[in-house]
Amino acid sequence: MKALAWLLVLSLLTGCAGASAASGTATPDAQAASIERGWALFRNKGCVTCHVNTRVEGHTGVLGSVGPNLTGYTNDPDFLRRWLANPPAVRPGTRMPNLRLSEAEIEDLVAFLNEPRP
């Protein structure tokens, strides 16, 4: 009976932890990890080709001023999610392509772009 009680407590705690992460109240460690993944995605998905961002080492904005400078850029997370999911659907005629990002990639890029700065 004691083992069953512990199992119930463990399952409740696990469920609560998952719910808080899903509701956007990630722990500071989880948020930092998401920002780090977003930073890597910004480089690896080619965002650095069209966008300048001085928070990313190396060459950024390789093609010049194709896209806006994103060094100090932040925006509403819901807008960024829609934009990153399918830029041409949000603004027809945009030069930003649909990168076919996963939901997890989008969340990490939003975390990186909206990272609090001093």
PyMOL commands that place a pseudoatom at each C-alpha (Angstrom):
pseudoatom trace, name=CA, resn=MET, resi=1, chain=A, elem=C, hetatm=0, pos=[0.000, 0.000, 0.000]
pseudoatom trace, name=CA, resn=LYS, resi=2, chain=A, elem=C, hetatm=0, pos=[2.868, 2.365, 0.835]
pseudoatom trace, name=CA, resn=ALA, resi=3, chain=A, elem=C, hetatm=0, pos=[4.417, 1.770, -2.613]
pseudoatom trace, name=CA, resn=LEU, resi=4, chain=A, elem=C, hetatm=0, pos=[1.086, 2.563, -4.261]
pseudoatom trace, name=CA, resn=ALA, resi=5, chain=A, elem=C, hetatm=0, pos=[0.843, 5.827, -2.323]
pseudoatom trace, name=CA, resn=TRP, resi=6, chain=A, elem=C, hetatm=0, pos=[4.362, 6.846, -3.418]
pseudoatom trace, name=CA, resn=LEU, resi=7, chain=A, elem=C, hetatm=0, pos=[3.527, 5.937, -6.993]
pseudoatom trace, name=CA, resn=LEU, resi=8, chain=A, elem=C, hetatm=0, pos=[0.435, 8.139, -6.835]
pseudoatom trace, name=CA, resn=VAL, resi=9, chain=A, elem=C, hetatm=0, pos=[2.435, 11.047, -5.380]
pseudoatom trace, name=CA, resn=LEU, resi=10, chain=A, elem=C, hetatm=0, pos=[5.144, 10.618, -8.015]
pseudoatom trace, name=CA, resn=SER, resi=11, chain=A, elem=C, hetatm=0, pos=[2.622, 10.547, -10.853]
pseudoatom trace, name=CA, resn=LEU, resi=12, chain=A, elem=C, hetatm=0, pos=[0.906, 13.667, -9.523]
pseudoatom trace, name=CA, resn=LEU, resi=13, chain=A, elem=C, hetatm=0, pos=[4.216, 15.502, -9.227]
pseudoatom trace, name=CA, resn=THR, resi=14, chain=A, elem=C, hetatm=0, pos=[5.251, 14.464, -12.709]
pseudoatom trace, name=CA, resn=GLY, resi=15, chain=A, elem=C, hetatm=0, pos=[1.922, 15.578, -14.134]
pseudoatom trace, name=CA, resn=CYS, resi=16, chain=A, elem=C, hetatm=0, pos=[2.164, 18.941, -12.394]
pseudoatom trace, name=CA, resn=ALA, resi=17, chain=A, elem=C, hetatm=0, pos=[5.686, 19.524, -13.635]
pseudoatom trace, name=CA, resn=GLY, resi=18, chain=A, elem=C, hetatm=0, pos=[4.623, 18.790, -17.184]
pseudoatom trace, name=CA, resn=ALA, resi=19, chain=A, elem=C, hetatm=0, pos=[1.652, 21.106, -16.898]
pseudoatom trace, name=CA, resn=SER, resi=20, chain=A, elem=C, hetatm=0, pos=[3.730, 24.020, -15.655]
pseudoatom trace, name=CA, resn=ALA, resi=21, chain=A, elem=C, hetatm=0, pos=[6.233, 23.618, -18.496]
pseudoatom trace, name=CA, resn=ALA, resi=22, chain=A, elem=C, hetatm=0, pos=[3.413, 23.464, -21.031]
pseudoatom trace, name=CA, resn=SER, resi=23, chain=A, elem=C, hetatm=0, pos=[1.756, 26.557, -19.579]
pseudoatom trace, name=CA, resn=GLY, resi=24, chain=A, elem=C, hetatm=0, pos=[4.865, 28.654, -20.127]
pseudoatom trace, name=CA, resn=THR, resi=25, chain=A, elem=C, hetatm=0, pos=[6.221, 28.728, -16.585]
pseudoatom trace, name=CA, resn=ALA, resi=26, chain=A, elem=C, hetatm=0, pos=[9.479, 26.986, -17.346]
pseudoatom trace, name=CA, resn=THR, resi=27, chain=A, elem=C, hetatm=0, pos=[12.207, 26.826, -14.742]
pseudoatom trace, name=CA, resn=PRO, resi=28, chain=A, elem=C, hetatm=0, pos=[15.175, 29.168, -15.167]
pseudoatom trace, name=CA, resn=ASP, resi=29, chain=A, elem=C, hetatm=0, pos=[17.343, 26.199, -16.235]
pseudoatom trace, name=CA, resn=ALA, resi=30, chain=A, elem=C, hetatm=0, pos=[14.788, 25.103, -18.830]
pseudoatom trace, name=CA, resn=GLN, resi=31, chain=A, elem=C, hetatm=0, pos=[14.488, 28.676, -20.116]
pseudoatom trace, name=CA, resn=ALA, resi=32, chain=A, elem=C, hetatm=0, pos=[18.282, 29.005, -20.384]
pseudoatom trace, name=CA, resn=ALA, resi=33, chain=A, elem=C, hetatm=0, pos=[18.466, 25.701, -22.283]
pseudoatom trace, name=CA, resn=SER, resi=34, chain=A, elem=C, hetatm=0, pos=[15.723, 26.867, -24.666]
pseudoatom trace, name=CA, resn=ILE, resi=35, chain=A, elem=C, hetatm=0, pos=[17.579, 30.145, -25.304]
pseudoatom trace, name=CA, resn=GLU, resi=36, chain=A, elem=C, hetatm=0, pos=[20.795, 28.221, -25.991]
pseudoatom trace, name=CA, resn=ARG, resi=37, chain=A, elem=C, hetatm=0, pos=[19.014, 25.924, -28.461]
pseudoatom trace, name=CA, resn=GLY, resi=38, chain=A, elem=C, hetatm=0, pos=[17.445, 28.990, -30.119]
pseudoatom trace, name=CA, resn=TRP, resi=39, chain=A, elem=C, hetatm=0, pos=[20.885, 30.580, -30.467]
pseudoatom trace, name=CA, resn=ALA, resi=40, chain=A, elem=C, hetatm=0, pos=[22.175, 27.410, -32.152]
pseudoatom trace, name=CA, resn=LEU, resi=41, chain=A, elem=C, hetatm=0, pos=[19.130, 27.266, -34.433]
pseudoatom trace, name=CA, resn=PHE, resi=42, chain=A, elem=C, hetatm=0, pos=[19.642, 30.911, -35.431]
pseudoatom trace, name=CA, resn=ARG, resi=43, chain=A, elem=C, hetatm=0, pos=[23.085, 29.921, -36.704]
pseudoatom trace, name=CA, resn=ASN, resi=44, chain=A, elem=C, hetatm=0, pos=[22.329, 26.439, -38.037]
pseudoatom trace, name=CA, resn=LYS, resi=45, chain=A, elem=C, hetatm=0, pos=[19.051, 27.165, -39.827]
pseudoatom trace, name=CA, resn=GLY, resi=46, chain=A, elem=C, hetatm=0, pos=[20.675, 30.001, -41.762]
pseudoatom trace, name=CA, resn=CYS, resi=47, chain=A, elem=C, hetatm=0, pos=[19.035, 32.990, -40.077]
pseudoatom trace, name=CA, resn=VAL, resi=48, chain=A, elem=C, hetatm=0, pos=[22.534, 34.515, -39.956]
pseudoatom trace, name=CA, resn=THR, resi=49, chain=A, elem=C, hetatm=0, pos=[22.517, 34.667, -43.732]
pseudoatom trace, name=CA, resn=CYS, resi=50, chain=A, elem=C, hetatm=0, pos=[19.900, 37.415, -43.898]
pseudoatom trace, name=CA, resn=HIS, resi=51, chain=A, elem=C, hetatm=0, pos=[19.817, 38.833, -40.365]
pseudoatom trace, name=CA, resn=VAL, resi=52, chain=A, elem=C, hetatm=0, pos=[22.459, 40.629, -38.322]
pseudoatom trace, name=CA, resn=ASN, resi=53, chain=A, elem=C, hetatm=0, pos=[22.480, 39.653, -34.659]
pseudoatom trace, name=CA, resn=THR, resi=54, chain=A, elem=C, hetatm=0, pos=[25.522, 40.646, -32.626]
pseudoatom trace, name=CA, resn=ARG, resi=55, chain=A, elem=C, hetatm=0, pos=[24.624, 38.074, -29.941]
pseudoatom trace, name=CA, resn=VAL, resi=56, chain=A, elem=C, hetatm=0, pos=[25.733, 35.398, -32.421]
pseudoatom trace, name=CA, resn=GLU, resi=57, chain=A, elem=C, hetatm=0, pos=[29.476, 35.126, -33.015]
pseudoatom trace, name=CA, resn=GLY, resi=58, chain=A, elem=C, hetatm=0, pos=[30.891, 35.095, -36.500]
pseudoatom trace, name=CA, resn=HIS, resi=59, chain=A, elem=C, hetatm=0, pos=[29.452, 36.554, -39.638]
pseudoatom trace, name=CA, resn=THR, resi=60, chain=A, elem=C, hetatm=0, pos=[25.799, 37.539, -39.536]
pseudoatom trace, name=CA, resn=GLY, resi=61, chain=A, elem=C, hetatm=0, pos=[23.833, 39.334, -42.209]
pseudoatom trace, name=CA, resn=VAL, resi=62, chain=A, elem=C, hetatm=0, pos=[26.043, 37.724, -44.854]
pseudoatom trace, name=CA, resn=LEU, resi=63, chain=A, elem=C, hetatm=0, pos=[23.749, 38.869, -47.681]
pseudoatom trace, name=CA, resn=GLY, resi=64, chain=A, elem=C, hetatm=0, pos=[23.608, 42.426, -46.422]
pseudoatom trace, name=CA, resn=SER, resi=65, chain=A, elem=C, hetatm=0, pos=[20.332, 44.018, -45.396]
pseudoatom trace, name=CA, resn=VAL, resi=66, chain=A, elem=C, hetatm=0, pos=[17.950, 41.351, -46.688]
pseudoatom trace, name=CA, resn=GLY, resi=67, chain=A, elem=C, hetatm=0, pos=[16.246, 41.016, -43.305]
pseudoatom trace, name=CA, resn=PRO, resi=68, chain=A, elem=C, hetatm=0, pos=[16.084, 43.357, -40.317]
pseudoatom trace, name=CA, resn=ASN, resi=69, chain=A, elem=C, hetatm=0, pos=[18.807, 43.559, -37.696]
pseudoatom trace, name=CA, resn=LEU, resi=70, chain=A, elem=C, hetatm=0, pos=[17.627, 41.290, -34.872]
pseudoatom trace, name=CA, resn=THR, resi=71, chain=A, elem=C, hetatm=0, pos=[20.236, 42.265, -32.265]
pseudoatom trace, name=CA, resn=GLY, resi=72, chain=A, elem=C, hetatm=0, pos=[17.766, 44.109, -30.037]
pseudoatom trace, name=CA, resn=TYR, resi=73, chain=A, elem=C, hetatm=0, pos=[14.583, 42.706, -31.547]
pseudoatom trace, name=CA, resn=THR, resi=74, chain=A, elem=C, hetatm=0, pos=[11.776, 41.316, -29.407]
pseudoatom trace, name=CA, resn=ASN, resi=75, chain=A, elem=C, hetatm=0, pos=[8.118, 40.800, -30.217]
pseudoatom trace, name=CA, resn=ASP, resi=76, chain=A, elem=C, hetatm=0, pos=[4.912, 39.245, -28.941]
pseudoatom trace, name=CA, resn=PRO, resi=77, chain=A, elem=C, hetatm=0, pos=[5.523, 35.483, -28.579]
pseudoatom trace, name=CA, resn=ASP, resi=78, chain=A, elem=C, hetatm=0, pos=[2.242, 34.603, -30.310]
pseudoatom trace, name=CA, resn=PHE, resi=79, chain=A, elem=C, hetatm=0, pos=[3.138, 36.761, -33.302]
pseudoatom trace, name=CA, resn=LEU, resi=80, chain=A, elem=C, hetatm=0, pos=[6.613, 35.235, -33.471]
pseudoatom trace, name=CA, resn=ARG, resi=81, chain=A, elem=C, hetatm=0, pos=[5.143, 31.728, -33.384]
pseudoatom trace, name=CA, resn=ARG, resi=82, chain=A, elem=C, hetatm=0, pos=[2.832, 32.524, -36.319]
pseudoatom trace, name=CA, resn=TRP, resi=83, chain=A, elem=C, hetatm=0, pos=[5.624, 34.281, -38.209]
pseudoatom trace, name=CA, resn=LEU, resi=84, chain=A, elem=C, hetatm=0, pos=[8.208, 31.540, -37.741]
pseudoatom trace, name=CA, resn=ALA, resi=85, chain=A, elem=C, hetatm=0, pos=[5.676, 28.818, -38.598]
pseudoatom trace, name=CA, resn=ASN, resi=86, chain=A, elem=C, hetatm=0, pos=[4.903, 30.357, -42.012]
pseudoatom trace, name=CA, resn=PRO, resi=87, chain=A, elem=C, hetatm=0, pos=[6.124, 33.888, -42.820]
pseudoatom trace, name=CA, resn=PRO, resi=88, chain=A, elem=C, hetatm=0, pos=[4.433, 34.123, -46.270]
pseudoatom trace, name=CA, resn=ALA, resi=89, chain=A, elem=C, hetatm=0, pos=[1.066, 33.319, -44.679]
pseudoatom trace, name=CA, resn=VAL, resi=90, chain=A, elem=C, hetatm=0, pos=[1.507, 36.219, -42.238]
pseudoatom trace, name=CA, resn=ARG, resi=91, chain=A, elem=C, hetatm=0, pos=[2.840, 38.683, -44.798]
pseudoatom trace, name=CA, resn=PRO, resi=92, chain=A, elem=C, hetatm=0, pos=[2.399, 37.677, -48.441]
pseudoatom trace, name=CA, resn=GLY, resi=93, chain=A, elem=C, hetatm=0, pos=[5.352, 38.724, -50.569]
pseudoatom trace, name=CA, resn=THR, resi=94, chain=A, elem=C, hetatm=0, pos=[7.873, 38.576, -47.732]
pseudoatom trace, name=CA, resn=ARG, resi=95, chain=A, elem=C, hetatm=0, pos=[11.348, 37.462, -48.701]
pseudoatom trace, name=CA, resn=MET, resi=96, chain=A, elem=C, hetatm=0, pos=[11.583, 35.250, -45.605]
pseudoatom trace, name=CA, resn=PRO, resi=97, chain=A, elem=C, hetatm=0, pos=[10.965, 31.641, -46.571]
pseudoatom trace, name=CA, resn=ASN, resi=98, chain=A, elem=C, hetatm=0, pos=[8.994, 29.051, -44.653]
pseudoatom trace, name=CA, resn=LEU, resi=99, chain=A, elem=C, hetatm=0, pos=[11.791, 27.081, -42.985]
pseudoatom trace, name=CA, resn=ARG, resi=100, chain=A, elem=C, hetatm=0, pos=[9.430, 24.258, -41.973]
pseudoatom trace, name=CA, resn=LEU, resi=101, chain=A, elem=C, hetatm=0, pos=[10.391, 24.651, -38.321]
pseudoatom trace, name=CA, resn=SER, resi=102, chain=A, elem=C, hetatm=0, pos=[9.018, 22.254, -35.744]
pseudoatom trace, name=CA, resn=GLU, resi=103, chain=A, elem=C, hetatm=0, pos=[7.002, 23.601, -32.811]
pseudoatom trace, name=CA, resn=ALA, resi=104, chain=A, elem=C, hetatm=0, pos=[9.960, 22.913, -30.512]
pseudoatom trace, name=CA, resn=GLU, resi=105, chain=A, elem=C, hetatm=0, pos=[12.323, 24.825, -32.816]
pseudoatom trace, name=CA, resn=ILE, resi=106, chain=A, elem=C, hetatm=0, pos=[9.894, 27.748, -32.929]
pseudoatom trace, name=CA, resn=GLU, resi=107, chain=A, elem=C, hetatm=0, pos=[9.653, 27.841, -29.120]
pseudoatom trace, name=CA, resn=ASP, resi=108, chain=A, elem=C, hetatm=0, pos=[13.449, 27.865, -28.834]
pseudoatom trace, name=CA, resn=LEU, resi=109, chain=A, elem=C, hetatm=0, pos=[13.807, 30.652, -31.414]
pseudoatom trace, name=CA, resn=VAL, resi=110, chain=A, elem=C, hetatm=0, pos=[11.136, 32.703, -29.624]
pseudoatom trace, name=CA, resn=ALA, resi=111, chain=A, elem=C, hetatm=0, pos=[13.026, 32.214, -26.354]
pseudoatom trace, name=CA, resn=PHE, resi=112, chain=A, elem=C, hetatm=0, pos=[16.273, 33.336, -28.007]
pseudoatom trace, name=CA, resn=LEU, resi=113, chain=A, elem=C, hetatm=0, pos=[14.766, 36.362, -29.737]
pseudoatom trace, name=CA, resn=ASN, resi=114, chain=A, elem=C, hetatm=0, pos=[12.885, 37.483, -26.628]
pseudoatom trace, name=CA, resn=GLU, resi=115, chain=A, elem=C, hetatm=0, pos=[15.724, 36.732, -24.202]
pseudoatom trace, name=CA, resn=PRO, resi=116, chain=A, elem=C, hetatm=0, pos=[15.900, 39.444, -21.543]
pseudoatom trace, name=CA, resn=ARG, resi=117, chain=A, elem=C, hetatm=0, pos=[18.867, 41.726, -22.135]
pseudoatom trace, name=CA, resn=PRO, resi=118, chain=A, elem=C, hetatm=0, pos=[20.560, 44.189, -19.787]
for i in range(1, 118): cmd.bond("trace and resi %d" % i, "trace and resi %d" % (i + 1))
show_as sticks, trace
zoom trace
